Every structure is written in C-alpha cells, then in structure tokens.
Amino acid sequence: MRKPLKDEFGGGLKEFNYEDRDCFAGVYDRQRFLNSQERALIVLSSLKSIRAVGDEEVCGVRFRVGESIGILVACLRCNSV
C-alpha cells in the first residue's frame, strides 16, 4: 500500500514497508496511518502466509508440510460446529 513520505525523504507516495517506517509521514499516529481496510488486508495477508510445518490438523481439516493452512476457512468451520 502506498503511503505519503515525509518531506525530508522526498515527499510523494511510496510503497510502505516496515523497515523504512521512519520515512513515512504520520507513521506513529495509530489512529490515522492505516485505515480499517488496510489493517484488514495486513491481517488477511499474515493469516494466508501461515504454512503447516508438519502433517497438521485444524478442526478436522488435514494439512501437509508446506501447505497453506487456510486458517480463515478452518476457523469458520470450527465456529459453525
């Protein structure tokens, strides 16, 4: 997601990354820097990156090594029981 840079770093918009966080305007304003849609995208991306490290089972769903656990689907299944 593109966020505004501080003037001393050239201004304009740049793709945000955590390592360069101090270059971004308003980065420490927790209420305004990311809107709810951007926060949700970060959470979803993090959940999608979870991989099984062995043969695992979540709520009756089996996963192989390296396979995406698809945690959202697994959670929905658990909650609907």
Beta strands, then each sheet from edge to edge (+ up, - down):
strand 1: 2-4
strand 2: 13-15
strand 3: 56-58
strand 4: 61-63
sheet 1: 1+ 2-
sheet 2: 3+ 4-
end
